[in-house]
Amino acid sequence: MSISNQPSGPPNKSQAGPNLAVYSVGGQIGCATLIIVLVSLFAGIGLDKLLGTKPIFTIIFTLGSAPFSLFLTYKLAMRAVNSINPNKPVATQPKPVEEEEKRE
């Protein structure tokens, strides 16, 4: 009774583009988050050494990088979604008055 996780047929080549785009966005977001955290960490350490303070700037910058990282993650993801699925004009429902005019 083993269940295989492998697909039964050949891979679908029509989904290769969207899958690659998803992996690309994930890579961008991961790298951006890592860079933001590292820059804030080293900036905090540098300011703490420069000013002779305890690790207050390191803590503030590291904690401050979290909301900025979330905001950047949202922006990158929304930009990717808009580029994958561009806005298509939505078909509007005809007004009831227009329907009656068309019937006559």
Buried (B, 14 or more C-beta within 10 A) or exposed (E): EEEEEEEEEEEEEEEEEEEEBEEEBEEBBEEBBEEBBEEBBEBBBEBBEEEEEEEEBBEBBBEBBEEEBEEBBEEBBEEBEEEEEEEEEEEEEEEEEEEEEEEE
